[in-house]
Amino acid sequence: MEEDPRAKWDRIYSEDKEAAPRPAAVLSENAHLLPAKGRALELACGLGGNALFLAGRGLETEAWDISSVATERLAAVAAAQGLPLRASARDVVAAPPPPASYDVIVVSHFLDRALCPCLAAALRPGGLLFYQTFTREAPRGTGPSNPDFRLAPGELLALFGTLRLVVYREEGLLGDVTRGFRDEAMLVACRAVVSEA
């Protein structure tokens, strides 16, 4: 019998004594694209490295994860640092973000394809999506063993085809596979600004 996802992730974060992780490469390498102010969401945040980064840049930040252990730990770190961050235990698949609610959404190392249209819709006009997750072409062998949680080549582009592409990187099996950005794809995309008539 498969373990309940909430219980599984609570167990993992109870055993993980590591401090908050660094932000994902898609965010740290493209931070210059972030707005100076606005609302941000890190979805499936875990210990919230991306959320802490966003809040540290002055964005009003929310962080959602299925694990209450992870979000409680994140909330304590944010409070100790005096950051504008609200962490909540939430099943993002059952309760996705509402439409036109965020200026920035960050997702790293989480993939639920059915949720992708909701994420695009949850961006305000001009809002940015930063997305990074594992690919099936994985020369370094990192990431989940279940292929359902890995992207096919170019799939991230198709999943967010309604957004305007800003940055895309997926090196796959090209060239020297011991170097570069491998086993993952990253995308930064923007929701179109509605022009006033």
N, CA, C and O of each residue as an XYZ file, in Angstrom:
788
protein
N       0.839     -1.199      0.000
C       0.000      0.000      0.000
C       0.878      1.256      0.000
O       1.843      1.361      0.758
N       0.519      2.198     -0.866
C       1.296      3.425     -0.995
C       1.022      4.363      0.176
O      -0.115      4.497      0.627
N       2.077      5.006      0.658
C       1.977      5.930      1.786
C       1.221      7.194      1.371
O       1.412      7.698      0.264
N       0.375      7.698      2.248
C      -0.338      8.948      2.020
C       0.680     10.063      1.759
O       1.641     10.194      2.517
N       0.495     10.871      0.703
C       1.484     11.915      0.380
C       1.759     12.878      1.542
O       2.911     13.242      1.778
N       0.735     13.284      2.254
C       0.939     14.215      3.375
C       1.826     13.568      4.444
O       2.769     14.190      4.933
N       1.519     12.325      4.799
C       2.306     11.619      5.803
C       3.736     11.388      5.316
O       4.688     11.518      6.086
N       3.881     11.044      4.032
C       5.208     10.810      3.457
C       6.085     12.052      3.577
O       7.219     11.973      4.049
N       5.556     13.201      3.148
C       6.361     14.427      3.165
C       6.563     14.950      4.582
O       7.617     15.515      4.875
N       5.590     14.780      5.466
C       5.813     15.139      6.865
C       6.958     14.319      7.456
O       7.793     14.849      8.189
N       6.992     13.025      7.134
C       8.065     12.157      7.625
C       9.413     12.615      7.066
O      10.393     12.708      7.805
N       9.461     12.895      5.782
C      10.715     13.320      5.151
C      11.228     14.606      5.783
O      12.414     14.709      6.096
N      10.351     15.588      5.975
C      10.804     16.869      6.534
C      11.055     16.793      8.035
O      11.779     17.625      8.581
N      10.474     15.817      8.703
C      10.789     15.598     10.122
C      12.202     15.036     10.266
O      12.906     15.353     11.225
N      12.612     14.206      9.315
C      13.938     13.580      9.351
C      15.024     14.489      8.793
O      16.193     14.337      9.148
N      14.663     15.426      7.932
C      15.617     16.328      7.284
C      15.925     17.489      8.221
O      15.065     18.331      8.479
N      17.144     17.530      8.723
C      17.534     18.584      9.670
C      18.289     19.721      8.990
O      18.800     20.621      9.656
N      18.357     19.677      7.674
C      19.058     20.695      6.915
C      18.343     22.047      7.016
O      17.124     22.109      7.175
N      19.111     23.104      6.922
C      18.524     24.445      6.885
C      17.799     24.617      5.551
O      17.839     23.736      4.692
N      17.148     25.744      5.392
C      16.422     26.020      4.143
C      17.374     25.930      2.960
O      18.503     26.417      3.037
N      16.935     25.317      1.872
C      17.793     25.180      0.694
C      18.009     26.510     -0.013
O      17.294     27.484      0.223
N      19.006     26.527     -0.880
C      19.225     27.702     -1.720
C      18.096     27.782     -2.738
O      17.433     26.779     -3.000
N      17.865     28.951     -3.314
C      16.833     29.042     -4.357
C      17.231     28.223     -5.582
O      18.413     27.981     -5.825
N      16.240     27.807     -6.338
C      16.465     27.052     -7.569
C      17.213     27.917     -8.576
O      17.119     29.145     -8.550
N      17.957     27.260     -9.465
C      18.726     27.981    -10.480
C      17.838     28.865    -11.347
O      18.244     29.967    -11.718
N      16.641     28.406    -11.675
C      15.746     29.202    -12.523
C      15.454     30.556    -11.879
O      15.264     31.546    -12.585
N      15.418     30.607    -10.559
C      15.146     31.858     -9.857
C      16.432     32.655     -9.633
O      16.478     33.845     -9.947
N      17.459     32.029     -9.104
C      18.687     32.769     -8.792
C      19.366     33.315    -10.057
O      19.914     34.417    -10.033
N      19.333     32.558    -11.152
C      19.974     33.013    -12.392
C      19.158     34.055    -13.141
O      19.676     34.727    -14.033
N      17.891     34.193    -12.788
C      17.010     35.128    -13.497
C      16.342     36.127    -12.557
O      15.294     36.687    -12.879
N      16.950     36.345    -11.403
C      16.377     37.244    -10.392
C      16.205     38.665    -10.904
O      15.353     39.407    -10.414
N      17.008     39.044    -11.882
C      16.902     40.399    -12.443
C      15.560     40.636    -13.140
O      15.208     41.781    -13.426
N      14.819     39.578    -13.412
C      13.510     39.709    -14.057
C      12.378     39.965    -13.052
O      11.270     40.331    -13.445
N      12.657     39.774    -11.762
C      11.620     39.920    -10.741
C      11.135     41.363    -10.639
O      11.920     42.296    -10.808
N       9.837     41.550    -10.362
C       9.338     42.911    -10.135
C       9.848     43.436     -8.787
O      10.240     42.659     -7.917
N       9.836     44.750     -8.631
C      10.300     45.374     -7.392
C       9.325     45.139     -6.242
O       9.715     45.150     -5.075
N       8.042     44.924     -6.584
C       7.039     44.669     -5.550
C       5.948     43.795     -6.154
O       5.890     43.599     -7.368
N       5.088     43.277     -5.291
C       3.985     42.456     -5.756
C       3.815     41.219     -4.902
O       4.488     41.040     -3.887
N       2.897     40.366     -5.338
C       2.591     39.117     -4.627
C       3.280     37.950     -5.315
O       3.257     37.823     -6.539
N       3.895     37.100     -4.494
C       4.599     35.930     -5.025
C       4.118     34.672     -4.317
O       3.697     34.709     -3.161
N       4.190     33.561     -5.036
C       3.813     32.256     -4.506
C       4.885     31.249     -4.874
O       5.273     31.136     -6.037
N       5.369     30.506     -3.858
C       6.156     29.311     -4.152
C       5.242     28.123     -3.907
O       4.739     27.926     -2.801
N       5.037     27.348     -4.938
C       4.138     26.198     -4.903
C       4.949     24.933     -4.655
O       6.010     24.744     -5.250
N       4.442     24.056     -3.764
C       5.164     22.832     -3.378
C       6.537     23.234     -2.848
O       7.569     22.765     -3.326
N       6.523     24.108     -1.854
C       7.720     24.828     -1.415
C       8.725     24.010     -0.620
O       9.897     24.383     -0.565
N       8.313     22.912     -0.004
C       9.250     22.211      0.866
C       9.730     23.155      1.955
O       8.917     23.795      2.622
N      11.042     23.248      2.143
C      11.600     24.123      3.180
C      11.759     25.565      2.715
O      12.259     26.404      3.464
N      11.343     25.861      1.493
C      11.130     27.238      1.070
C      12.324     28.073      0.677
O      12.330     29.278      0.929
N      13.336     27.482      0.071
C      14.465     28.293     -0.380
C      14.056     29.388     -1.352
O      14.568     30.505     -1.287
N      13.135     29.069     -2.249
C      12.654     30.075     -3.206
C      11.811     31.142     -2.509
O      11.951     32.331     -2.796
N      10.944     30.722     -1.602
C      10.075     31.666     -0.895
C      10.892     32.642     -0.056
O      10.600     33.838     -0.037
N      11.908     32.143      0.633
C      12.758     33.029      1.434
C      13.491     34.027      0.534
O      13.642     35.195      0.893
N      13.938     33.575     -0.617
C      14.608     34.445     -1.577
C      13.658     35.550     -2.048
O      14.032     36.722     -2.089
N      12.427     35.169     -2.404
C      11.435     36.145     -2.875
C      11.085     37.156     -1.791
O      11.045     38.360     -2.045
N      10.835     36.668     -0.596
C      10.494     37.560      0.519
C      11.664     38.478      0.847
O      11.468     39.643      1.193
N      12.879     37.952      0.737
C      14.069     38.758      0.985
C      14.243     39.884     -0.019
O      14.936     40.865      0.252
N      13.615     39.743     -1.175
C      13.646     40.805     -2.190
C      12.457     41.758     -2.057
O      12.246     42.620     -2.910
N      11.678     41.594     -0.975
C      10.595     42.524     -0.682
C       9.239     42.152     -1.239
O       8.288     42.923     -1.109
N       9.127     40.987     -1.859
C       7.827     40.569     -2.385
C       6.972     39.988     -1.255
O       7.475     39.273     -0.389
N       5.701     40.297     -1.277
C       4.743     39.718     -0.326
C       4.561     38.259     -0.749
O       3.939     37.974     -1.772
N       5.103     37.353      0.040
C       5.276     35.974     -0.412
C       4.429     34.984      0.364
O       4.325     35.043      1.590
N       3.820     34.064     -0.395
C       3.126     32.911      0.184
C       3.887     31.663     -0.245
O       4.470     31.623     -1.328
N       3.878     30.654      0.607
C       4.536     29.388      0.301
C       3.591     28.269      0.697
O       3.138     28.204      1.840
N       3.294     27.390     -0.246
C       2.357     26.286     -0.012
C       3.060     24.953     -0.189
O       3.858     24.770     -1.108
N       2.751     24.031      0.703
C       3.253     22.671      0.580
C       2.267     21.735      1.264
O       1.552     22.149      2.177
N       2.222     20.499      0.838
C       1.331     19.518      1.451
C       1.781     19.172      2.871
O       0.975     18.705      3.676
N       3.055     19.397      3.184
C       3.609     19.045      4.485
C       3.499     20.187      5.492
O       4.072     21.257      5.289
N       2.771     19.959      6.563
C       2.698     20.965      7.622
C       4.035     21.074      8.360
O       4.368     22.139      8.880
N       4.792     19.994      8.408
C       6.116     20.037      9.043
C       7.003     21.026      8.280
O       7.664     21.866      8.890
N       7.016     20.927      6.954
C       7.837     21.831      6.139
C       7.382     23.278      6.289
O       8.213     24.167      6.475
N       6.094     23.525      6.212
C       5.621     24.915      6.264
C       5.805     25.524      7.658
O       6.053     26.725      7.773
N       5.689     24.727      8.705
C       5.948     25.246     10.058
C       7.419     25.616     10.217
O       7.743     26.652     10.797
N       8.298     24.777      9.706
C       9.734     25.089      9.767
C      10.042     26.350      8.962
O      10.802     27.209      9.411
N       9.454     26.458      7.782
C       9.669     27.633      6.945
C       9.144     28.894      7.618
O       9.815     29.926      7.607
N       7.955     28.821      8.201
C       7.377     29.988      8.884
C       8.275     30.462     10.024
O       8.420     31.666     10.238
N       8.872     29.533     10.748
C       9.762     29.896     11.858
C      11.016     30.606     11.341
O      11.452     31.594     11.932
N      11.595     30.115     10.251
C      12.782     30.750      9.663
C      12.432     32.153      9.169
O      13.176     33.102      9.417
N      11.309     32.286      8.475
C      10.895     33.597      7.953
C      10.658     34.591      9.086
O      11.066     35.749      8.994
N       9.997     34.139     10.157
C       9.734     35.021     11.298
C      11.040     35.461     11.956
O      11.189     36.625     12.328
N      11.984     34.532     12.101
C      13.270     34.866     12.714
C      14.031     35.893     11.877
O      14.792     36.697     12.416
N      13.826     35.864     10.561
C      14.498     36.812      9.662
C      13.668     38.064      9.395
O      14.115     38.966      8.686
N      12.456     38.124      9.962
C      11.585     39.279      9.767
C      11.119     39.450      8.333
O      10.970     40.577      7.861
N      10.887     38.351      7.635
C      10.505     38.409      6.227
C       8.987     38.373      6.030
O       8.275     37.728      6.799
N       8.492     39.070      4.993
C       7.050     39.073      4.700
C       6.626     37.790      3.977
O       6.422     37.786      2.763
N       6.497     36.708      4.742
C       6.232     35.403      4.158
C       5.176     34.683      4.983
O       5.252     34.633      6.211
N       4.188     34.127      4.286
C       3.141     33.325      4.953
C       3.193     31.917      4.363
O       2.949     31.721      3.173
N       3.515     30.938      5.215
C       3.609     29.543      4.779
C       2.364     28.792      5.231
O       1.921     28.927      6.372
N       1.802     27.992      4.315
C       0.565     27.269      4.600
C       0.657     25.830      4.113
O       1.167     25.559      3.026
N       0.153     24.908      4.936
C       0.027     23.510      4.505
C      -1.220     23.427      3.636
O      -2.327     23.729      4.082
N      -1.020     23.011      2.387
C      -2.123     23.024      1.436
C      -1.857     22.013      0.328
O      -0.750     21.935     -0.204
N      -2.866     21.254     -0.008
C      -2.782     20.333     -1.138
C      -3.032     21.158     -2.394
O      -4.177     21.492     -2.701
N      -1.970     21.487     -3.118
C      -2.072     22.400     -4.257
C      -2.856     21.803     -5.413
O      -3.391     22.538     -6.243
N      -2.928     20.482     -5.478
C      -3.690     19.844     -6.544
C      -5.188     19.979     -6.265
O      -5.968     20.271     -7.171
N      -5.585     19.765     -5.008
C      -6.996     19.868     -4.629
C      -7.457     21.323     -4.535
O      -8.629     21.620     -4.765
N      -6.533     22.229     -4.197
C      -6.884     23.647     -4.029
C      -5.827     24.507     -4.709
O      -4.960     25.069     -4.040
N      -5.892     24.615     -6.050
C      -4.893     25.402     -6.775
C      -5.072     26.902     -6.516
O      -6.099     27.321     -5.983
N      -4.085     27.700     -6.890
C      -4.204     29.141     -6.681
C      -5.327     29.738     -7.525
O      -5.574     29.283     -8.642
N      -6.000     30.747     -6.999
C      -7.086     31.382     -7.757
C      -6.568     32.189     -8.948
O      -5.411     32.608     -8.964
N      -7.426     32.404     -9.940
C      -7.000     33.144    -11.139
C      -6.556     34.575    -10.824
O      -7.067     35.223     -9.910
N      -5.593     35.038    -11.609
C      -5.097     36.421    -11.590
C      -4.756     36.911    -10.192
O      -5.158     38.008     -9.805
N      -4.016     36.109     -9.430
C      -3.727     36.425     -8.032
C      -2.274     36.773     -7.736
O      -1.993     37.384     -6.705
N      -1.342     36.399     -8.613
C       0.076     36.538     -8.282
C       0.856     37.216     -9.404
O       0.568     37.050    -10.589
N       1.866     37.994     -8.975
C       2.790     38.627     -9.909
C       3.948     37.693    -10.246
O       4.573     37.819    -11.300
N       4.229     36.754     -9.342
C       5.307     35.783     -9.521
C       4.847     34.445     -8.944
O       4.304     34.396     -7.841
N       5.063     33.373     -9.683
C       4.868     32.017     -9.169
C       6.144     31.243     -9.459
O       6.677     31.288    -10.568
N       6.628     30.528     -8.442
C       7.833     29.714     -8.580
C       7.490     28.274     -8.233
O       6.866     28.003     -7.208
N       7.903     27.355     -9.095
C       7.737     25.922     -8.859
C       9.066     25.250     -9.174
O       9.616     25.438    -10.259
N       9.580     24.474     -8.238
C      10.794     23.710     -8.528
C      10.669     22.301     -7.964
O      10.256     22.095     -6.823
N      11.036     21.351     -8.794
C      11.052     19.925     -8.426
C       9.684     19.414     -8.014
O       9.553     18.650     -7.058
N       8.672     19.843     -8.745
C       7.295     19.365     -8.566
C       6.667     19.359     -9.950
O       6.864     20.284    -10.738
N       5.909     18.305    -10.238
C       5.256     18.237    -11.542
C       3.901     17.560    -11.416
O       3.803     16.385    -11.062
N       2.864     18.321    -11.713
C       1.513     17.790    -11.887
C       0.980     18.486    -13.133
O       0.575     19.648    -13.096
N       0.991     17.752    -14.222
C       0.655     18.354    -15.511
C      -0.738     18.973    -15.539
O      -0.943     19.999    -16.187
N      -1.687     18.369    -14.853
C      -3.060     18.885    -14.845
C      -3.154     20.247    -14.155
O      -4.110     20.987    -14.382
N      -2.187     20.580    -13.328
C      -2.181     21.849    -12.600
C      -1.630     23.005    -13.446
O      -1.852     24.170    -13.117
N      -0.928     22.695    -14.513
C      -0.254     23.738    -15.298
C      -1.187     24.827    -15.836
O      -0.832     26.002    -15.736
N      -2.360     24.508    -16.403
C      -3.253     25.590    -16.841
C      -3.698     26.502    -15.687
O      -3.872     27.706    -15.878
N      -3.880     25.931    -14.502
C      -4.254     26.735    -13.327
C      -3.133     27.691    -12.932
O      -3.390     28.822    -12.519
N      -1.893     27.233    -13.059
C      -0.757     28.098    -12.725
C      -0.666     29.267    -13.699
O      -0.465     30.409    -13.285
N      -0.813     28.988    -14.972
C      -0.787     30.073    -15.964
C      -1.905     31.077    -15.692
O      -1.694     32.287    -15.783
N      -3.086     30.576    -15.361
C      -4.230     31.453    -15.088
C      -4.077     32.221    -13.783
O      -4.660     33.295    -13.630
N      -3.298     31.687    -12.833
C      -3.130     32.338    -11.531
C      -2.223     33.559    -11.595
O      -2.164     34.342    -10.647
N      -1.517     33.722    -12.706
C      -0.677     34.910    -12.878
C      -1.529     36.114    -13.217
O      -2.486     36.013    -13.985
N      -1.181     37.248    -12.645
C      -1.791     38.508    -13.060
C      -1.207     38.883    -14.427
O      -0.143     38.382    -14.792
N      -1.878     39.749    -15.184
C      -1.280     40.209    -16.445
C       0.123     40.780    -16.192
O       0.318     41.606    -15.301
N       1.082     40.330    -16.983
C       2.467     40.723    -16.792
C       3.209     39.880    -15.766
O       4.410     40.061    -15.566
N       2.501     38.957    -15.112
C       3.111     38.113    -14.090
C       4.061     37.087    -14.681
O       3.935     36.692    -15.840
N       5.019     36.662    -13.859
C       6.066     35.745    -14.304
C       5.971     34.390    -13.620
O       5.736     34.304    -12.414
N       6.155     33.346    -14.393
C       6.257     31.985    -13.885
C       7.710     31.539    -14.004
O       8.295     31.610    -15.084
N       8.295     31.078    -12.895
C       9.627     30.493    -12.863
C       9.427     29.015    -12.559
O       8.930     28.673    -11.486
N       9.803     28.133    -13.480
C       9.522     26.701    -13.310
C      10.780     25.892    -13.628
O      11.424     26.102    -14.656
N      11.117     24.968    -12.733
C      12.271     24.100    -12.937
C      11.955     22.724    -12.377
O      11.579     22.594    -11.212
N      12.107     21.704    -13.200
C      11.917     20.343    -12.699
C      12.684     19.340    -13.544
O      13.339     19.701    -14.522
N      12.594     18.092    -13.159
C      13.408     17.019    -13.723
C      12.934     16.575    -15.102
O      11.750     16.647    -15.429
N      13.896     16.114    -15.897
C      13.616     15.624    -17.247
C      13.894     14.125    -17.332
O      14.599     13.556    -16.498
N      13.327     13.510    -18.351
C      13.579     12.078    -18.581
C      15.002     11.835    -19.052
O      15.590     10.799    -18.744
N      15.557     12.779    -19.794
C      16.961     12.692    -20.199
C      17.779     13.141    -19.000
O      17.900     14.337    -18.735
N      18.340     12.181    -18.278
C      18.998     12.481    -17.009
C      20.357     11.788    -16.930
O      20.485     10.751    -16.278
N      21.369     12.348    -17.586
C      22.671     11.687    -17.587
C      23.309     11.580    -16.203
O      24.140     10.700    -15.977
N      22.939     12.450    -15.285
C      23.512     12.397    -13.936
C      22.681     11.538    -12.992
O      23.125     11.208    -11.893
N      21.470     11.176    -13.424
C      20.649     10.270    -12.633
C      19.991     10.876    -11.405
O      19.586     10.146    -10.501
N      19.880     12.190    -11.357
C      19.210     12.812    -10.213
C      17.709     12.884    -10.460
O      17.258     12.810    -11.602
N      16.945     13.028     -9.394
C      15.505     13.186     -9.516
C      14.736     11.917     -9.243
O      15.315     10.895     -8.875
N      13.429     11.983     -9.423
C      12.560     10.851     -9.088
C      12.747      9.670    -10.048
O      13.100      9.844    -11.214
N      12.502      8.474     -9.525
C      12.621      7.276    -10.359
C      11.371      7.056    -11.212
O      11.437      6.399    -12.251
N      10.241      7.599    -10.780
C       8.990      7.449    -11.516
C       9.000      8.375    -12.739
O       9.071      9.593    -12.577
N       8.931      7.825    -13.955
C       8.979      8.677    -15.150
C       7.792      9.633    -15.269
O       7.871     10.614    -16.008
N       6.704      9.370    -14.564
C       5.559     10.287    -14.591
C       5.908     11.647    -13.992
O       5.240     12.641    -14.277
N       6.951     11.695    -13.164
C       7.365     12.939    -12.524
C       8.566     13.567    -13.221
O       9.292     14.370    -12.635
N       8.764     13.187    -14.485
C       9.851     13.734    -15.295
C       9.279     14.244    -16.615
O       8.329     13.681    -17.157
N       9.863     15.295    -17.105
C       9.432     15.905    -18.364
C      10.059     15.224    -19.570
O      11.228     14.840    -19.540
N       9.283     15.080    -20.620
C       9.817     14.661    -21.914
C      10.555     15.861    -22.516
O      10.311     16.995    -22.102
N      11.449     15.639    -23.481
C      12.138     16.769    -24.115
C      11.140     17.802    -24.668
O      10.215     17.456    -25.402
N      11.345     19.063    -24.303
C      10.491     20.153    -24.768
C       9.113     20.226    -24.138
O       8.334     21.118    -24.473
N       8.794     19.319    -23.241
C       7.437     19.267    -22.686
C       7.067     20.510    -21.886
O       5.918     20.951    -21.932
N       8.017     21.080    -21.157
C       7.718     22.263    -20.348
C       7.240     23.424    -21.224
O       6.373     24.198    -20.820
N       7.808     23.535    -22.415
C       7.366     24.567    -23.362
C       5.901     24.354    -23.749
O       5.123     25.306    -23.811
N       5.539     23.114    -24.005
C       4.160     22.799    -24.398
C       3.182     23.015    -23.248
O       2.069     23.497    -23.460
N       3.591     22.661    -22.036
C       2.690     22.803    -20.879
C       2.318     24.258    -20.615
O       1.232     24.544    -20.110
N       3.221     25.178    -20.959
C       2.959     26.598    -20.713
C       2.956     27.401    -22.012
O       3.415     28.542    -22.052
N       2.437     26.792    -23.058
C       2.386     27.426    -24.370
C       1.512     28.664    -24.443
O       1.638     29.444    -25.387
N       0.622     28.869    -23.466
C      -0.230     30.063    -23.466
C       0.507     31.290    -22.936
O       0.014     32.412    -23.059
N       1.684     31.083    -22.347
C       2.470     32.192    -21.805
C       3.555     32.593    -22.798
O       3.950     31.804    -23.657
N       4.032     33.834    -22.668
C       5.122     34.315    -23.526
C       6.449     33.858    -22.938
O       6.755     34.155    -21.784
N       7.225     33.147    -23.717
C       8.513     32.618    -23.276
C       9.514     33.750    -23.077
O       9.661     34.627    -23.929
N      10.199     33.714    -21.936
C      11.251     34.678    -21.634
C      12.607     33.964    -21.606
O      13.569     34.425    -22.221
N      12.677     32.831    -20.886
C      13.908     32.050    -20.754
C      13.547     30.571    -20.814
O      12.556     30.142    -20.223
N      14.363     29.789    -21.537
C      14.184     28.335    -21.514
C      15.545     27.687    -21.601
O      16.396     28.110    -22.385
N      15.754     26.653    -20.790
C      17.029     25.935    -20.806
C      16.771     24.461    -20.530
O      16.150     24.095    -19.532
N      17.257     23.634    -21.427
C      17.174     22.183    -21.293
C      18.307     21.605    -22.128
O      18.229     21.597    -23.357
N      19.348     21.126    -21.480
C      20.531     20.681    -22.203
C      20.500     19.199    -22.561
O      21.224     18.759    -23.454
N      19.669     18.433    -21.870
C      19.505     17.024    -22.200
C      20.805     16.258    -22.302
O      21.629     16.280    -21.387
N      20.983     15.578    -23.428
C      22.139     14.705    -23.629
C      23.167     15.302    -24.595
O      24.051     14.589    -25.070
N      23.061     16.592    -24.886
C      23.975     17.231    -25.833
C      25.351     17.465    -25.222
O      25.468     17.827    -24.051
N      26.378     17.258    -26.015
C      27.741     17.602    -25.617
C      28.265     16.818    -24.427
O      27.931     15.650    -24.227
N      29.096     17.495    -23.644
C      29.733     16.890    -22.470
C      28.711     16.833    -21.331
O      28.456     17.837    -20.666
N      28.137     15.661    -21.117
C      27.054     15.527    -20.131
C      27.533     15.593    -18.687
O      26.721     15.553    -17.763
N      28.847     15.692    -18.484
C      29.363     15.839    -17.120
C      29.392     17.309    -16.696
O      29.734     17.626    -15.557
N      29.032     18.198    -17.613
C      29.052     19.633    -17.321
C      27.718     20.253    -17.688
O      26.947     19.692    -18.466
N      27.457     21.421    -17.113
C      26.275     22.181    -17.487
C      25.056     21.868    -16.651
O      25.139     21.237    -15.596
N      23.937     22.320    -17.144
C      22.636     22.187    -16.474
C      21.982     20.911    -16.979
O      21.380     20.911    -18.052
N      22.089     19.836    -16.232
C      21.630     18.525    -16.686
C      20.506     17.999    -15.804
O      20.322     18.457    -14.676
N      19.763     17.044    -16.324
C      18.699     16.315    -15.619
C      17.463     17.164    -15.341
O      16.512     16.675    -14.734
N      17.455     18.423    -15.771
C      16.333     19.317    -15.495
C      16.086     20.253    -16.679
O      16.922     20.404    -17.570
N      14.913     20.868    -16.651
C      14.579     21.942    -17.585
C      14.132     23.139    -16.759
O      13.568     22.980    -15.676
N      14.384     24.326    -17.271
C      13.913     25.537    -16.600
C      13.221     26.450    -17.599
O      13.582     26.510    -18.774
N      12.228     27.150    -17.104
C      11.445     28.060    -17.935
C      11.083     29.293    -17.120
O      10.709     29.186    -15.952
N      11.194     30.443    -17.730
C      10.593     31.672    -17.210
C       9.655     32.137    -18.308
O      10.057     32.285    -19.462
N       8.399     32.366    -17.940
C       7.402     32.779    -18.926
C       6.502     33.842    -18.311
O       6.359     33.926    -17.091
N       5.901     34.649    -19.173
C       5.133     35.813    -18.746
C       3.700     35.734    -19.273
O       3.467     35.365    -20.424
N       2.754     36.085    -18.417
C       1.372     36.191    -18.874
C       1.212     37.523    -19.602
O       1.699     38.553    -19.137
N       0.547     37.498    -20.715
C       0.381     38.706    -21.528
C      -0.320     39.807    -20.747
O      -1.209     39.553    -19.934
N       0.102     41.021    -21.012
C      -0.559     42.195    -20.436
C      -1.734     42.524    -21.332
O      -1.577     42.663    -22.545
N      -2.900     42.648    -20.745
C      -4.098     42.982    -21.519
C      -4.054     44.465    -21.839
O      -3.997     45.304    -20.941
N      -4.082     44.778    -23.126
C      -4.040     46.189    -23.513
C      -5.427     46.801    -23.370
O      -6.449     46.164    -23.624
N      -5.418     48.057    -22.955
C      -6.691     48.765    -22.774
C      -7.133     49.355    -24.107
O      -6.327     49.928    -24.840
N      -8.389     49.215    -24.408
C      -8.913     49.722    -25.681
C      -9.445     51.124    -25.538
O      -9.923     51.705    -26.512
